[in-house]
């Protein structure tokens, strides 16, 4: 994963800022995290810090962003220098993360879908669990387990899922961020039961699945028909739990 995102670099930030796909994602994220005044937040797989900055804007007292890609963390640090918000960024592998603090909320926007084994998936969840206060929340964005490539095309949203290959219990997926130039990526799509097993292995309770919500302004901008495929054949999903 580090090598993939080292190569992508600033194009991922370009995707977040220009493609239609992240609009419902960001809307759903902000709705789920809510008011964070007085809270400490750990943002796993922070990339260039897009959501780390939004977490700070939601009022979090402390935000620590962690990513395995040194290139992505460098971009995040550049953005922090340009517009300081007091966010810290750290290069580390979320699969084997030590205790970095006691956080009220841990977020992971597209981390779990890079676990290559069940054990890695459980370890990622364990990293989040160890860094939470009692009663703290873990919010993870990942790939919808029941997604069917043959029923949909997501290219118009800025992300082209090109091929899926079933290997054991999970699909290995080749996709492309339709940036300029395009950026290829590979990730894993795990069954819902495996995700839930990994969360429970880590100790999480009150597990909950949610699909992304398309905000009214996105419907007004692109039209209801544009989002029909997005809603009827979802590619993305939220899995959350509490310590």
ABEGO torsion letter per residue (X at the ends): XAAAAAAAEAAAAAAAAABAAAAAAAAAAAAAAEBABGBBBBBBGAEAGAAAAAAAAAGBABBBBBBABAAAAAAAAAAAAABBAGBBBBBBBAABBBBAEBBABBBBBGAAAABABAAAAAAAAAAAAAABBBGBBBBBBBBBAABBAAABBAAAAGBBBABBBBBEABBBBBBBBBBOBBBBBBBBBBBAAAAAAAAAAAGBBGBBBBBBBBBAAAAAAAEAAAAAAAAABBABBBBBBBX
